[in-house]
Amino acid sequence: MSFSHLLDLMVVAVSVAAVVIVSFYTKHKIEIDERAAKGDRVAMAQQIVAQAVTPLVYQAEKRGGVGEEKMDFVINGLNLILSLAHLPALPTIFLKGLAEKAVVAMKQTQVIADTVDKPKTTIVGELKDVK
């Protein structure tokens, strides 16, 4: 075989590969578009969950109960919001991570609020208590 025959064979092989790739893409274009749409829906679901997790954590704290019951309340609430919005469900681990992050933020703000609201004792106040 000469060099020109090898070159022609390589051109034919590349052309066949290109046709196969284009036909595969065309055949599965609908699936690719659906996956892209789902990706956007997942992003929308993540935004909604990020906005809704803090109020649900505060509500769970006010309801009371053990930590696991509170976590279940928050996770079930987030899943309910996603299902009502017709958005895909997010992994439970992701939801628990967001809930724990909101709990940490809530506890930090509670410490700050307690420090600010703490009654100040003055010498005059202590003297009045002694009498």
C-alpha positions in Angstrom: 0.0 0.0 0.0 1.2 3.4 -0.8 1.0 6.5 1.2 -2.0 7.9 -0.8 -3.9 4.7 -0.2 -3.3 5.0 3.6 -4.3 8.6 3.5 -7.5 7.8 1.6 -8.3 5.0 4.1 -7.8 7.4 7.1 -10.1 10.0 5.5 -12.8 7.3 5.0 -12.4 6.1 8.6 -12.7 9.7 10.0 -15.7 10.4 7.7 -17.5 7.2 8.9 -16.7 8.1 12.5 -18.1 11.6 12.0 -21.3 10.2 10.5 -21.8 7.8 13.4 -21.3 10.6 15.9 -23.7 12.9 14.2 -26.3 10.2 13.8 -25.9 9.2 17.5 -26.3 12.8 18.6 -29.3 13.4 16.3 -31.0 10.2 17.6 -30.4 11.0 21.3 -30.9 14.8 21.0 -34.3 14.6 22.7 -32.7 12.8 25.7 -29.9 15.3 25.8 -32.4 18.2 25.8 -34.4 16.5 28.6 -31.3 16.1 30.7 -30.4 19.7 30.2 -33.9 20.7 31.3 -33.6 18.5 34.3 -30.4 20.2 35.2 -32.1 23.5 35.2 -34.9 22.1 37.3 -32.4 20.7 39.8 -30.9 24.1 40.1 -34.3 25.7 40.7 -35.0 23.0 43.3 -31.8 23.8 45.1 -32.6 27.5 45.1 -36.1 26.9 46.5 -34.8 24.6 49.2 -32.0 27.0 50.2 -34.7 29.7 50.7 -37.1 27.4 52.5 -34.8 25.6 54.9 -34.3 28.4 57.5 -38.0 29.0 58.2 -38.6 25.3 58.5 -35.7 25.0 60.9 -37.1 27.8 63.1 -40.6 26.2 62.9 -39.2 22.8 63.9 -37.4 24.5 66.9 -40.6 26.1 68.0 -42.5 22.8 67.7 -40.0 21.1 70.0 -39.1 17.5 70.2 -36.0 15.4 69.9 -33.3 16.4 67.3 -34.2 13.5 64.9 -37.9 14.4 65.0 -37.0 18.0 64.1 -34.7 16.9 61.3 -37.5 14.6 59.9 -39.9 17.5 60.1 -37.6 19.7 58.1 -36.7 17.1 55.5 -40.4 16.2 55.0 -41.3 19.8 54.7 -38.6 20.4 52.0 -39.7 17.3 50.1 -43.3 18.5 50.2 -42.4 21.9 48.9 -40.4 20.3 46.0 -43.3 18.0 45.1 -45.8 20.8 45.2 -43.6 22.8 42.9 -43.3 19.8 40.5 -39.5 19.8 40.9 -37.2 16.8 41.2 -36.4 15.5 44.7 -33.0 16.3 46.0 -30.9 13.7 47.9 -31.6 13.4 51.6 -28.0 14.0 52.4 -28.0 17.3 50.6 -31.2 18.4 52.4 -29.8 17.3 55.8 -26.6 19.3 55.1 -28.6 22.4 54.4 -30.7 21.9 57.5 -27.6 21.4 59.7 -26.1 24.6 58.2 -29.3 26.5 59.0 -29.3 25.1 62.6 -25.7 26.3 63.1 -26.6 29.8 61.8 -29.7 29.8 64.0 -27.7 28.9 67.1 -25.1 31.6 66.3 -27.7 34.2 66.0 -29.4 33.1 69.2 -26.1 33.5 71.1 -25.8 37.0 69.7 -29.4 37.8 70.5 -29.0 36.5 74.1 -25.8 38.6 74.5 -27.6 41.8 73.3 -30.8 41.1 75.3 -28.9 40.2 78.5 -29.9 42.5 81.3 -27.1 44.7 82.4 -26.4 44.9 86.1 -25.3 48.1 87.6 -23.9 49.0 91.0 -27.1 50.8 91.8 -29.2 47.8 90.9 -27.0 45.5 93.0 -27.3 47.9 96.0 -31.0 48.0 95.7 -31.1 44.2 95.7 -29.0 44.1 98.9 -31.3 46.4 100.8 
